[in-house]
Amino acid sequence: MRISAALLAVTLATAMSLAVRAEEKSKADFSQSELKAKSDYCKTCHGLQGQGFRGSYPMPRLAGQQPEYLVNQLKAFIERRRNNPVMFNVAHVLTPHMEKTLAEQFNHLDPKPLDGASKENLTEGKKIYLEGIPKSDVPACASCHGDDAKGRDAFPRLAGQLHDYVYNKLTNWDKERGQDKNNPDNSAIMQPIAHSLTDAQIRTVAAYLSTIE
């Protein structure tokens, strides 16, 4: 039996369509309901709009965060390069595609920053952020995180981040970051910077960052 050119074209088009859909399904290794469940689970700690949450312990803002940075940090939790038992349990069950999709979802959120930081010395905090502290060999934070503090690629957004979260990270850098000395990531450049800042300087920078939308 001979197949007409038109029928052959339809058959080939249908086969290609099915192949494309199969490929898309393999990439999306989760349903929309599963994605929503994971997203909602993240928001139980990080706020309904990813704005962060201040309870007994400050949970960081994820809204507007750089997707590449979020994915890198999820991998850091899994690989124990960043020590956090809770986040290890959350991260190690995620597929790479789920990590990327969640990161992109949070990147598109843009709630107002949470308040709570002291408004004293914000000018000093801004100066340190934009200019650094040359006499202490502290570079300008903006050189990596951008003048608007929104970060880029693997460098995180700091704008609108909870001031107490930033303070806790900078004053306890070695206790959470860089746990695997043989497998450092770009956050390693923060170790000498964090150590060179005084407590008062960290507080002013953290307060300034928390005010940026």
C-alpha positions in Angstrom: 0.0 0.0 0.0 1.4 3.4 -1.0 1.2 6.3 1.5 0.5 9.7 0.0 2.9 12.6 0.5 0.2 14.5 2.6 -0.4 11.5 4.9 3.3 11.0 5.3 3.8 14.6 6.2 1.0 14.4 8.8 2.5 11.3 10.3 6.0 12.8 10.5 4.6 16.0 12.1 2.6 14.0 14.7 5.7 11.9 15.5 7.8 15.0 15.9 5.2 16.6 18.1 5.0 13.6 20.3 8.8 13.5 20.6 8.9 17.1 21.6 6.2 16.6 24.2 8.1 13.6 25.6 11.3 15.6 25.8 9.5 18.4 27.6 7.9 16.0 30.0 11.3 14.4 30.8 12.7 17.9 31.6 9.7 18.8 33.7 10.1 15.9 36.1 7.4 17.1 38.3 3.8 18.2 38.0 2.5 21.7 38.7 0.9 20.5 41.9 4.2 19.1 43.1 5.9 22.4 42.2 3.3 24.3 44.2 3.7 22.0 47.1 7.5 22.6 47.2 7.1 26.3 46.7 4.5 26.5 49.5 6.8 24.5 51.7 9.7 27.0 51.2 7.3 29.8 52.0 6.4 28.4 55.4 9.8 29.5 56.6 10.8 32.3 54.1 7.5 34.2 54.0 4.4 34.0 51.7 6.1 36.3 49.2 9.6 35.1 49.9 10.2 38.3 51.9 11.9 36.5 54.8 10.5 35.9 58.2 11.6 37.1 61.6 10.7 34.6 64.4 13.0 33.0 66.9 15.6 33.0 64.1 15.7 35.2 61.0 14.9 33.4 57.8 16.4 35.0 54.8 14.6 36.8 52.0 14.5 34.8 48.8 12.4 37.2 46.8 14.3 38.8 43.9 17.3 36.6 44.5 19.6 35.6 41.6 18.5 32.1 40.4 22.1 31.0 39.8 23.0 31.9 43.4 20.0 30.1 44.8 20.8 26.9 42.8 24.5 27.1 43.9 23.5 27.4 47.5 21.1 24.4 47.3 24.0 22.4 46.0 26.2 23.7 48.7 23.8 22.5 51.3 23.7 19.1 49.7 27.5 18.8 49.4 28.0 20.1 52.9 29.9 23.1 51.7 27.4 25.1 53.6 26.4 23.6 56.9 22.6 23.7 57.7 20.9 20.4 58.6 17.4 21.7 57.9 18.3 22.9 54.5 20.2 19.7 53.7 17.0 17.8 54.3 15.1 20.2 52.1 17.6 20.4 49.3 18.8 16.8 48.8 15.3 15.6 47.6 15.1 18.2 44.8 15.9 17.4 41.2 18.1 19.9 39.3 15.1 21.0 37.2 13.0 21.6 40.4 15.9 23.6 41.9 16.1 25.8 38.8 12.3 26.3 38.6 11.9 27.2 42.3 14.9 29.6 42.0 13.3 31.4 39.0 9.9 31.6 40.8 11.5 33.4 43.8 13.5 35.6 41.5 10.2 37.1 40.1 8.8 38.0 43.5 9.2 41.6 44.6 7.6 42.4 48.0 8.6 45.3 50.2 11.5 44.7 52.5 10.8 43.8 56.1 11.4 46.6 58.6 13.1 46.4 61.9 16.7 47.7 61.6 18.0 50.7 63.4 17.9 53.8 61.2 21.0 55.2 62.8 24.2 55.4 60.8 22.6 54.3 57.5 24.8 56.9 55.7 27.9 55.1 57.1 26.5 51.7 56.0 25.9 53.1 52.5 29.4 54.5 52.3 31.0 51.2 53.3 28.8 49.3 50.8 29.6 51.6 47.9 33.2 52.5 48.7 34.6 49.8 51.0 37.1 50.5 53.8 40.5 51.0 52.1 42.5 51.2 55.3 41.2 47.8 56.3 41.5 46.3 52.8 37.7 45.9 52.6 36.6 46.3 49.0 33.3 47.9 48.0 30.4 45.5 48.4 29.0 47.0 45.3 31.9 45.7 43.2 30.3 42.2 43.3 26.7 42.8 44.4 26.1 45.9 42.2 25.3 49.5 43.2 21.7 48.6 43.6 22.6 45.5 45.7 20.5 43.2 43.5 23.5 41.0 42.6 24.2 39.2 39.4 24.6 35.6 38.3 26.3 33.8 41.2 26.6 36.9 43.3 23.6 37.2 45.6 21.1 40.0 45.9 21.5 41.8 49.2 18.8 44.5 48.7 16.0 44.1 51.2 17.7 41.2 53.0 16.8 41.0 56.7 19.4 43.0 58.7 19.7 40.4 61.5 20.2 37.6 58.9 23.0 39.5 57.2 24.6 40.3 60.6 24.4 36.6 61.7 26.0 35.4 58.4 28.9 37.9 58.5 29.7 37.4 62.2 29.6 33.6 62.0 31.0 33.0 58.5 33.3 30.1 59.3 30.6 28.2 61.2 28.3 27.9 58.2 30.2 28.6 55.0 33.2 27.0 53.5 32.9 23.7 55.4 34.6 21.8 52.5 38.0 23.5 52.2 38.9 21.3 49.2 35.8 22.4 47.3 35.3 26.1 47.8 32.9 28.3 45.8 32.8 32.0 45.1 31.6 32.7 48.6 35.2 32.0 49.8 36.1 35.6 48.9 33.9 36.8 51.7 35.9 35.1 54.5 38.6 37.7 54.8 36.1 40.5 54.2 33.8 39.3 57.0 36.8 39.0 59.3 38.0 42.6 58.6 34.7 44.3 59.5 34.0 45.4 63.0 30.8 44.5 64.7 29.5 48.1 64.4 30.4 48.2 60.7 28.6 45.0 60.0 25.5 46.3 61.8 25.5 49.5 59.8 25.9 47.8 56.4 23.2 45.2 57.3 20.8 47.9 58.3 21.5 49.9 55.1 20.9 46.8 52.9 17.6 46.0 54.6 16.2 49.4 53.5 16.9 48.9 49.7 13.9 47.9 47.6 
